[in-house]
């Protein structure tokens, strides 16, 4: 009888029940008594290391993807704004406006690939019907597409920060020469209607000439990025790194 009872208890225990009708404590199954503090701390540390490895791998993949999609630099546009005239008078003969320089990949692109907005510029004159402002703004815009378009836009702001377009000017990179073009340009709205605002700008396009050393360095970086992308990051932390004693 004792041997039979021992075998019956062992069978119930192996099926997941104790003699009291409760499941045994098995940490691998997520049931039973609470884990000791050192085991919980080790599991938490391993989880953090796994998360760090995944985050590190994600950053590497994003950097590799960014390098892969980077285009070759074709040249640089130097754009200068010397002055603006024909600005409408605001309240008390004062006007505040901002200047935005943008670069679009093509003429049909709606979202700029590069943008720079200046601080507010104030022009005032109590007598003249229109205002004039002198600036020293300058931009250096890198070009990566032969059909790129450079845009210059002026926007005025009233006391309530309400924006009103003063006009914009667009130039295709292919129409810009290597010599500095300087003069007064009439600004227009997006629908093509003319404005009284005129800008005195200077624009120049310089073709980028890549030296053999720079070319080799760029090709080497792309090749290394592709090689790293092909290698699968090892899962050096596995479930067997945590040893939980059975109770």
Helices and strands as residue ranges (DSSP letters): H 2-14, G 27-29, H 37-69, E 75-88, G 91-93, E 94-104, E 114-117, E 121-124, E 130-143, E 149-157, E 163-172, G 173-175, E 181-188, E 194-207, H 212-230, G 239-241
